[in-house]
Each structure stands twice: as C-alpha cells, then as structure tokens.
Amino acid sequence: MESRVRALYKIEVQPEGPAKARRIIAEELSAVLSPSELDDVKLMVSELVTNGVVHGRQEDDTTPVMLDLCVNGQIRCAVRDQGPGFFARVRDAERRGWGLRLVEQLSDRWGMQCSPRRTEVWFERGCA
C-alpha cells in the first residue's frame, strides 16, 4: 500500500453515526483495499463507533465520537469517546454484543485505553 492517509473525523452521537463512519472508510480506503478487506475494515470501524455512540457518553452529552484514521503501510483506526471505559472480556461467553469479538478476529492487533473521562479503542490491520 503506497497511499498515506491521516485524518480525524467527528461522528455525531446519533443513530446514523456508524453509517457515516462506514462511508468515511469507503471514501478513504476503497482505492487501496480489496473489496473484502474494505468490508472488514468498515465492519470493525462500525462496531467501534456503535460502542462509542451507545456507551461512550454521559447523560445528555452531545460530544462527538472521534474517528482517527491513519494509513501508512498498515491501517490504524482509533475511536475515542467521553465514556468512562469498561473491562474488555472478549473471550468470555457473555450474552452482550459481538463487536469486540469481531474486531479481535479481523484485526492484527487491537486494544484500548480507558480513563474516567475518556475511552479509546483501536485496531491495526496490515494490507495485502
């Protein structure tokens, strides 16, 4: 991959936020990824933005979720929100969502940093 991208996007805390994130990824990466790689990255970003929209804010907070996209030999996406964070239990058999399980399966690496006022979840993925 020869293309370099570094961009930061505000995603409003609205139900259409994940769809906006998928459109951003398609616009930025469709020229440098195969269709199946692009689908995987859109899915991972959509899951992280969904988590940020649903869980990443305090009551009545309208602070946008931030999507940080960096492409420089590999793809790195980070989603930041104003939520207090959580304990990731990807391998547990909880009945909750599958989002982080998908990110774990589709990425090369992923992780999170949490504080009482901010959470960032990120993934990295190489390109063929």
KOLNUKOL-608962 format. One record per residue: residue number from 1; residue in three letters; x, y, z of N, C-alpha, C in turn. Coordinates in Angstrom, 3 decimals. Atoms other than C-alpha are relative to their C-alpha. Example, Ala and Ser with C-alpha at 12.3 -4.5 7.8 and 13.67 -1.06 7.14 Angstrom:
REM KOLNUKOL-608962
+-----+-----+----------+----------+----------+----------+----------+----------+----------+----------+----------+
|   i |  aa |      npx |      npy |      npz |     capx |     capy |     capz |      cpx |      cpy |      cpz |
+-----+-----+----------+----------+----------+----------+----------+----------+----------+----------+----------+
|   1 | Ala |    0.890 |   -1.190 |    0.000 |   12.300 |   -4.500 |    7.800 |    0.900 |    1.200 |    0.000 |
|   2 | Ser |   -0.820 |   -1.190 |   -0.060 |   13.670 |   -1.060 |    7.140 |   -0.770 |    1.090 |    0.730 |
+-----+-----+----------+----------+----------+----------+----------+----------+----------+----------+----------+
//
This chain:
REM KOLNUKOL-608962
+-----+-----+----------+----------+----------+----------+----------+----------+----------+----------+----------+
|   i |  aa |      npx |      npy |      npz |     capx |     capy |     capz |      cpx |      cpy |      cpz |
+-----+-----+----------+----------+----------+----------+----------+----------+----------+----------+----------+
|   1 | Met |    0.852 |   -1.163 |    0.000 |    0.000 |    0.000 |    0.000 |    0.898 |    1.226 |    0.000 |
|   2 | Glu |   -0.831 |   -1.180 |    0.106 |    1.566 |    3.273 |   -1.060 |   -0.709 |    1.256 |    0.471 |
|   3 | Ser |    0.767 |   -1.166 |   -0.402 |   -1.200 |    5.670 |   -0.118 |    0.181 |    0.266 |    1.490 |
|   4 | Arg |   -0.082 |   -0.402 |   -1.401 |   -0.833 |    7.617 |    3.116 |   -1.190 |    0.883 |    0.315 |
|   5 | Val |    1.159 |   -0.772 |   -0.442 |   -3.812 |    8.967 |    4.982 |    0.177 |    0.243 |    1.488 |
|   6 | Arg |    0.121 |   -0.285 |   -1.428 |   -4.062 |   10.684 |    8.350 |   -1.137 |    0.989 |    0.125 |
|   7 | Ala |    1.178 |   -0.854 |   -0.101 |   -7.434 |   12.112 |    9.218 |   -0.712 |   -0.260 |    1.321 |
|   8 | Leu |    0.784 |    0.062 |   -1.218 |   -9.554 |   12.837 |   12.256 |   -1.405 |    0.492 |   -0.339 |
|   9 | Tyr |    1.392 |   -0.313 |    0.344 |  -13.345 |   12.829 |   11.892 |   -0.848 |    0.058 |    1.258 |
|  10 | Lys |    1.003 |   -0.065 |   -1.063 |  -16.126 |   13.907 |   14.229 |   -1.222 |   -0.770 |   -0.464 |
|  11 | Ile |    1.210 |    0.783 |    0.276 |  -19.001 |   11.445 |   14.330 |   -1.024 |    0.389 |    1.061 |
|  12 | Glu |    1.024 |   -0.429 |   -0.948 |  -22.121 |   12.888 |   15.914 |   -0.613 |   -1.210 |    0.714 |
|  13 | Val |    0.585 |    1.059 |   -0.825 |  -23.695 |   10.834 |   18.696 |   -1.464 |   -0.149 |   -0.401 |
|  14 | Gln |    1.319 |    0.211 |    0.587 |  -26.676 |    9.840 |   16.573 |   -0.060 |   -1.432 |   -0.534 |
|  15 | Pro |    0.108 |    1.362 |    0.532 |  -28.032 |    6.502 |   15.322 |    0.683 |   -0.186 |   -1.362 |
|  16 | Glu |   -0.627 |    0.130 |    1.312 |  -26.610 |    7.251 |   11.854 |    1.528 |    0.117 |    0.064 |
|  17 | Gly |   -1.454 |   -0.116 |   -0.160 |  -23.063 |    7.623 |   13.265 |    0.791 |   -1.150 |   -0.610 |
|  18 | Pro |   -0.751 |    1.103 |    0.600 |  -21.877 |    4.115 |   12.334 |   -0.057 |   -0.006 |   -1.532 |
|  19 | Ala |    0.103 |   -0.060 |    1.467 |  -23.175 |    4.522 |    8.763 |    0.912 |    1.088 |   -0.553 |
|  20 | Lys |   -0.908 |   -1.061 |    0.431 |  -21.276 |    7.812 |    8.468 |    1.439 |   -0.497 |    0.044 |
|  21 | Ala |   -1.363 |    0.538 |   -0.117 |  -18.114 |    6.061 |    9.673 |    0.309 |   -0.968 |   -1.141 |
|  22 | Arg |   -0.218 |    0.935 |    1.125 |  -18.541 |    3.312 |    7.053 |    0.212 |    0.759 |   -1.307 |
|  23 | Arg |   -0.182 |   -0.814 |    1.215 |  -18.915 |    5.957 |    4.322 |    1.384 |    0.647 |   -0.027 |
|  24 | Ile |   -1.332 |   -0.605 |   -0.078 |  -15.749 |    7.693 |    5.509 |    1.063 |   -1.023 |   -0.382 |
|  25 | Ile |   -0.979 |    1.049 |    0.301 |  -13.797 |    4.432 |    5.395 |   -0.041 |   -0.358 |   -1.477 |
|  26 | Ala |    0.116 |    0.323 |    1.427 |  -15.145 |    3.630 |    1.923 |    0.647 |    1.089 |   -0.855 |
|  27 | Glu |   -0.572 |   -1.102 |    0.771 |  -14.175 |    7.082 |    0.635 |    1.518 |    0.037 |    0.106 |
|  28 | Glu |   -1.444 |   -0.101 |   -0.219 |  -10.688 |    6.993 |    2.145 |    0.783 |   -1.215 |   -0.496 |
|  29 | Leu |   -0.788 |    1.219 |    0.200 |   -9.721 |    3.374 |    1.534 |   -0.400 |   -0.864 |   -1.191 |
|  30 | Ser |    0.439 |    0.874 |    1.098 |  -11.620 |    1.979 |   -1.471 |    1.038 |   -0.120 |   -1.107 |
|  31 | Ala |   -1.020 |    0.061 |    1.054 |   -8.708 |    2.787 |   -3.798 |    1.215 |   -0.838 |    0.394 |
|  32 | Val |   -1.203 |    0.703 |   -0.434 |   -6.155 |    0.940 |   -1.668 |   -0.259 |   -1.374 |    0.616 |
|  33 | Leu |    0.341 |    1.299 |   -0.578 |   -8.012 |   -2.114 |   -0.316 |   -0.831 |   -0.822 |   -0.972 |
|  34 | Ser |    0.889 |    0.871 |    0.761 |   -9.602 |   -5.109 |   -1.935 |   -1.404 |    0.128 |    0.582 |
|  35 | Pro |    1.366 |   -0.086 |   -0.537 |  -13.399 |   -5.276 |   -1.585 |   -0.190 |   -0.757 |    1.319 |
|  36 | Ser |    0.187 |    0.745 |   -1.253 |  -13.180 |   -7.952 |    1.140 |    0.747 |    0.654 |    1.154 |
|  37 | Glu |   -0.717 |   -0.722 |   -1.056 |  -10.522 |   -6.031 |    3.098 |   -0.772 |    1.251 |    0.410 |
|  38 | Leu |    0.778 |   -1.200 |   -0.279 |  -12.606 |   -2.881 |    2.795 |   -1.229 |   -0.336 |    0.848 |
|  39 | Asp |    1.154 |    0.424 |   -0.792 |  -15.678 |   -4.733 |    4.105 |    0.394 |   -0.288 |    1.443 |
|  40 | Asp |   -0.457 |    0.310 |   -1.358 |  -13.685 |   -5.996 |    7.106 |    0.284 |    1.274 |    0.788 |
|  41 | Val |   -0.339 |   -1.245 |   -0.697 |  -12.373 |   -2.533 |    7.980 |   -1.264 |    0.801 |    0.298 |
|  42 | Lys |    1.265 |   -0.711 |   -0.252 |  -15.817 |   -0.960 |    7.581 |   -0.754 |   -0.642 |    1.156 |
|  43 | Leu |    0.691 |    0.693 |   -1.088 |  -17.280 |   -3.618 |    9.885 |    0.643 |    0.326 |    1.345 |
|  44 | Met |   -0.670 |   -0.284 |   -1.265 |  -14.642 |   -3.066 |   12.570 |   -0.241 |    1.437 |    0.453 |
|  45 | Val |    0.236 |   -1.402 |   -0.346 |  -14.994 |    0.722 |   12.446 |   -1.444 |    0.209 |    0.430 |
|  46 | Ser |    1.411 |   -0.123 |   -0.351 |  -18.766 |    0.441 |   12.519 |   -0.266 |   -0.511 |    1.412 |
|  47 | Glu |    0.187 |    0.555 |   -1.348 |  -18.618 |   -1.738 |   15.639 |    0.561 |    0.933 |    1.067 |
|  48 | Leu |   -0.590 |   -0.888 |   -0.993 |  -16.283 |    0.644 |   17.458 |   -0.781 |    1.306 |    0.138 |
|  49 | Val |    0.800 |   -1.227 |   -0.065 |  -18.323 |    3.713 |   16.541 |   -1.337 |   -0.280 |    0.682 |
|  50 | Thr |    1.248 |    0.364 |   -0.682 |  -21.518 |    1.931 |   17.611 |    0.205 |   -0.038 |    1.506 |
|  51 | Asn |   -0.288 |    0.031 |   -1.435 |  -19.943 |    1.232 |   21.007 |    0.149 |    1.408 |    0.554 |
|  52 | Gly |   -0.183 |   -1.374 |   -0.458 |  -18.916 |    4.870 |   21.287 |   -1.296 |    0.776 |    0.075 |
|  53 | Val |    1.288 |   -0.699 |    0.022 |  -22.369 |    6.161 |   20.349 |   -0.906 |   -0.508 |    1.115 |
|  54 | Val |    0.919 |    0.591 |   -0.978 |  -24.234 |    3.754 |   22.639 |    0.512 |    0.135 |    1.426 |
|  55 | His |   -0.529 |    0.082 |   -1.368 |  -21.908 |    3.553 |   25.631 |    0.942 |    1.135 |    0.379 |
|  56 | Gly |   -1.103 |   -0.909 |   -0.241 |  -19.442 |    6.404 |   25.313 |   -0.354 |    1.419 |    0.335 |
|  57 | Arg |    0.331 |   -1.377 |   -0.370 |  -21.187 |    9.402 |   26.728 |   -0.736 |    0.001 |    1.326 |
|  58 | Gln |    0.756 |   -0.213 |   -1.226 |  -22.618 |   10.753 |   29.905 |   -1.400 |    0.458 |   -0.407 |
|  59 | Glu |    1.363 |   -0.447 |    0.306 |  -26.299 |   11.674 |   30.128 |    0.002 |    1.381 |   -0.640 |
|  60 | Asp |    0.179 |   -1.271 |    0.697 |  -27.279 |   14.499 |   27.777 |    1.282 |    0.572 |   -0.609 |
|  61 | Asp |   -1.247 |   -0.456 |    0.611 |  -23.703 |   14.736 |   26.466 |   -0.106 |   -0.184 |   -1.513 |
|  62 | Thr |    0.053 |    0.079 |    1.460 |  -23.553 |   15.502 |   22.753 |    1.397 |    0.111 |   -0.615 |
|  63 | Thr |   -1.367 |   -0.031 |    0.512 |  -19.755 |   15.464 |   22.435 |    0.161 |   -1.101 |   -1.039 |
|  64 | Pro |   -0.108 |    1.022 |    1.042 |  -18.989 |   13.678 |   19.174 |    1.034 |   -1.068 |    0.329 |
|  65 | Val |   -0.984 |    1.071 |   -0.012 |  -17.169 |   10.400 |   18.918 |    1.039 |    0.389 |   -1.047 |
|  66 | Met |   -1.060 |   -0.358 |    0.933 |  -13.803 |   10.889 |   17.209 |    0.554 |   -1.274 |   -0.664 |
|  67 | Leu |   -0.583 |    1.087 |    0.784 |  -12.578 |    8.569 |   14.445 |    1.347 |    0.481 |   -0.510 |
|  68 | Asp |   -1.364 |   -0.339 |    0.397 |   -8.811 |    8.733 |   13.972 |    0.482 |   -1.101 |   -0.938 |
|  69 | Leu |   -0.405 |    0.957 |    1.034 |   -7.690 |    7.028 |   10.749 |    1.412 |    0.325 |   -0.448 |
|  70 | Cys |   -1.373 |   -0.167 |    0.454 |   -4.042 |    6.519 |    9.875 |    0.355 |   -1.188 |   -0.889 |
|  71 | Val |   -0.441 |    1.035 |    0.932 |   -2.794 |    4.600 |    6.843 |    1.421 |    0.358 |   -0.404 |
|  72 | Asn |   -1.401 |   -0.215 |    0.318 |    0.951 |    4.294 |    6.459 |    0.682 |   -1.367 |    0.014 |
|  73 | Gly |   -0.514 |    1.361 |    0.029 |    1.900 |    0.774 |    5.412 |   -0.915 |   -0.989 |    0.689 |
|  74 | Gln |    1.050 |    0.780 |   -0.645 |   -0.902 |   -0.523 |    7.611 |   -1.125 |    0.961 |    0.348 |
|  75 | Ile |    1.154 |   -0.804 |   -0.388 |   -4.299 |    0.693 |    8.748 |   -0.066 |    0.016 |    1.512 |
|  76 | Arg |    0.254 |   -0.131 |   -1.428 |   -4.785 |    2.017 |   12.246 |   -1.199 |    0.914 |    0.168 |
|  77 | Cys |    1.207 |   -0.770 |   -0.297 |   -8.216 |    3.189 |   13.368 |   -0.172 |    0.032 |    1.511 |
|  78 | Ala |    0.298 |   -0.157 |   -1.421 |   -8.989 |    4.554 |   16.800 |   -1.302 |    0.770 |    0.118 |
|  79 | Val |    1.249 |   -0.701 |   -0.277 |  -12.365 |    5.620 |   18.147 |    0.053 |    0.449 |    1.455 |
|  80 | Arg |   -0.036 |   -0.586 |   -1.336 |  -12.450 |    7.973 |   21.137 |   -1.371 |    0.537 |    0.362 |
|  81 | Asp |    1.267 |   -0.533 |   -0.494 |  -15.470 |    8.812 |   23.241 |    0.196 |    0.530 |    1.412 |
|  82 | Gln |   -0.057 |   -0.624 |   -1.322 |  -16.251 |   10.536 |   26.535 |   -0.446 |   -0.939 |    1.113 |
|  83 | Gly |    0.451 |    0.957 |   -1.001 |  -17.308 |    7.369 |   28.342 |    1.106 |   -0.404 |    0.957 |
|  84 | Pro |   -0.968 |    0.363 |   -1.026 |  -15.605 |    6.002 |   31.446 |    0.763 |   -1.284 |   -0.283 |
|  85 | Gly |   -0.705 |    1.240 |    0.312 |  -14.425 |    2.819 |   29.772 |   -0.712 |   -1.213 |    0.559 |
|  86 | Phe |    0.585 |    1.270 |   -0.389 |  -15.096 |   -0.789 |   30.514 |    1.092 |   -1.036 |    0.060 |
|  87 | Phe |   -0.935 |    1.114 |   -0.051 |  -13.396 |   -4.070 |   31.170 |   -0.287 |   -0.894 |   -1.195 |
|  88 | Ala |    0.206 |    0.806 |    1.212 |  -12.930 |   -5.927 |   27.869 |    0.063 |   -1.473 |    0.342 |
|  89 | Arg |    0.068 |    1.430 |   -0.234 |  -13.980 |   -9.543 |   28.119 |   -0.342 |   -0.681 |   -1.311 |
|  90 | Val |    0.274 |    0.489 |    1.345 |  -13.720 |  -10.570 |   24.514 |   -0.175 |   -1.509 |   -0.016 |
|  91 | Arg |    0.064 |    1.464 |    0.056 |  -13.189 |  -14.241 |   25.221 |   -1.081 |   -0.597 |    0.907 |
|  92 | Asp |    1.070 |    0.502 |   -0.864 |  -15.959 |  -14.512 |   27.809 |   -1.226 |   -0.352 |   -0.833 |
|  93 | Ala |    1.226 |    0.420 |    0.697 |  -19.208 |  -16.122 |   26.807 |   -1.179 |    0.879 |    0.398 |
|  94 | Glu |    1.086 |   -0.911 |   -0.362 |  -21.218 |  -13.065 |   27.777 |   -1.027 |    0.054 |   -1.114 |
|  95 | Arg |    1.081 |   -0.102 |    0.988 |  -24.515 |  -12.545 |   26.019 |   -0.051 |    1.377 |   -0.640 |
|  96 | Arg |   -0.012 |   -1.349 |    0.560 |  -23.640 |   -8.972 |   25.161 |    0.486 |   -0.045 |   -1.436 |
|  97 | Gly |   -0.324 |   -0.122 |    1.412 |  -22.619 |   -7.738 |   21.724 |    1.239 |   -0.746 |   -0.454 |
|  98 | Trp |   -1.100 |    0.716 |    0.637 |  -20.191 |   -9.318 |   19.335 |    1.047 |    0.936 |   -0.571 |
|  99 | Gly |   -0.852 |   -0.972 |    0.650 |  -18.449 |   -6.106 |   18.276 |    1.481 |   -0.192 |    0.253 |
| 100 | Leu |   -1.421 |    0.153 |   -0.290 |  -15.134 |   -6.537 |   20.085 |    0.517 |   -1.375 |   -0.387 |
| 101 | Arg |   -0.412 |    1.327 |    0.478 |  -15.063 |  -10.226 |   19.245 |    0.335 |    0.057 |   -1.493 |
| 102 | Leu |   -0.275 |   -0.164 |    1.434 |  -15.282 |   -9.276 |   15.558 |    1.300 |    0.756 |   -0.210 |
| 103 | Val |   -1.232 |   -0.778 |    0.131 |  -12.537 |   -6.682 |   15.973 |    1.205 |   -0.882 |    0.303 |
| 104 | Glu |   -1.102 |    0.897 |   -0.352 |  -10.328 |   -9.267 |   17.666 |    0.291 |   -0.987 |   -1.137 |
| 105 | Gln |   -0.175 |    0.991 |    1.065 |  -10.903 |  -11.776 |   14.859 |    0.516 |    0.601 |   -1.309 |
| 106 | Leu |   -0.315 |   -0.588 |    1.302 |  -10.500 |   -9.369 |   11.924 |    1.254 |    0.879 |   -0.003 |
| 107 | Ser |   -1.167 |   -0.890 |   -0.057 |   -7.598 |   -7.211 |   13.137 |    1.268 |   -0.809 |    0.275 |
| 108 | Asp |   -1.282 |    0.588 |   -0.380 |   -3.922 |   -7.973 |   13.538 |    0.278 |    0.249 |    1.479 |
| 109 | Arg |   -0.148 |   -0.390 |   -1.403 |   -3.875 |   -6.147 |   16.874 |   -1.117 |    0.959 |    0.340 |
| 110 | Trp |    0.966 |   -0.979 |   -0.460 |   -6.330 |   -4.173 |   18.935 |    0.219 |    0.232 |    1.483 |
| 111 | Gly |   -0.126 |   -0.271 |   -1.420 |   -6.547 |   -2.599 |   22.340 |   -0.839 |    1.200 |    0.384 |
| 112 | Met |    0.737 |   -1.158 |   -0.483 |   -7.976 |    0.151 |   24.464 |    0.753 |    0.664 |    1.135 |
| 113 | Gln |   -0.473 |   -0.780 |   -1.125 |   -7.017 |    2.873 |   26.866 |   -1.239 |    0.664 |    0.603 |
| 114 | Cys |    1.181 |   -0.550 |   -0.677 |   -9.568 |    3.945 |   29.450 |    0.424 |    0.904 |    1.146 |
| 115 | Ser |   -0.120 |   -0.853 |   -1.172 |   -9.808 |    6.724 |   31.981 |   -1.429 |    0.327 |    0.430 |
| 116 | Pro |    1.369 |   -0.315 |   -0.418 |  -12.790 |    8.005 |   33.960 |   -0.738 |    0.922 |   -0.969 |
| 117 | Arg |    0.649 |   -0.976 |    0.876 |  -13.459 |   10.634 |   31.282 |    0.175 |   -0.279 |   -1.490 |
| 118 | Arg |   -0.239 |    0.255 |    1.416 |  -12.346 |    9.033 |   28.027 |    0.360 |   -1.466 |   -0.228 |
| 119 | Thr |   -0.357 |    1.353 |    0.428 |  -12.099 |    5.703 |   26.250 |    0.440 |    0.064 |   -1.453 |
| 120 | Glu |   -0.451 |    0.146 |    1.380 |  -10.133 |    4.917 |   23.121 |    0.162 |   -1.485 |   -0.278 |
| 121 | Val |   -0.154 |    1.375 |    0.452 |  -10.467 |    1.588 |   21.328 |    0.565 |    0.082 |   -1.407 |
| 122 | Trp |   -0.692 |   -0.094 |    1.271 |   -8.194 |    0.952 |   18.359 |    0.253 |   -1.397 |   -0.573 |
| 123 | Phe |   -0.464 |    1.230 |    0.638 |   -7.222 |   -1.699 |   15.861 |    1.005 |    0.341 |   -1.077 |
| 124 | Glu |   -0.954 |   -0.100 |    1.092 |   -4.441 |   -2.251 |   13.374 |   -0.186 |   -1.209 |   -0.898 |
| 125 | Arg |    0.124 |    1.090 |    0.966 |   -4.529 |   -4.288 |   10.234 |    0.931 |    0.303 |   -1.175 |
| 126 | Gly |   -0.853 |   -0.137 |    1.176 |   -1.964 |   -4.836 |    7.525 |   -0.829 |   -0.158 |   -1.258 |
| 127 | Cys |    0.693 |    0.086 |    1.283 |   -2.897 |   -4.759 |    3.871 |    0.766 |   -0.930 |   -0.918 |
| 128 | Ala |   -0.625 |    0.932 |    0.941 |   -2.248 |   -7.352 |    1.210 |    0.619 |    0.752 |   -1.154 |
+-----+-----+----------+----------+----------+----------+----------+----------+----------+----------+----------+
//
